[in-house]
Amino acid sequence: MNIELTRFRVKQGAKAKVDEWMNFLRDHMQDVLLTLEDEKMYVETILRETVDGWEYLYWYSIQGEGGQEVEESTHWIDKKHLEFWDLCIDPEYRPVDLKTEVVMIPEKVKASMV
């Protein structure tokens, strides 16, 4: 099981596009959830923060081993998701992976993830 929290910086001036992206994901949640199965993605959460005038998006995920990468997906929703990514995420900023220290998942929940 892979558990990750990664910070990505948003391009300056892309706030409205990020709003559109997040609304797109919310509005198409049934399709989004279908793609998570191929990725063996048990939990995926996007968090948002602004610090010193820069906006950041954080991806928190719990994923099983051997899932499909989103870049390999043929689902229309993933293609649109990657279009938004290219418009919004700053390629000049190196993503920051936060270190996992403690994982607290009850056994009955963990058993349903594998």
Secondary structure, 3 states (H helix, E strand, C coil): CEEEEEEEEECCCCHHHHHHHHHHHHHCHHHHHHHHHHHCEEEEEEEEEEECCEEEEEEEEEECCCCCCHHHCCCHHHHHHHHHHHHHECCCCCCEECCCCCCCCCHHHHHHHC
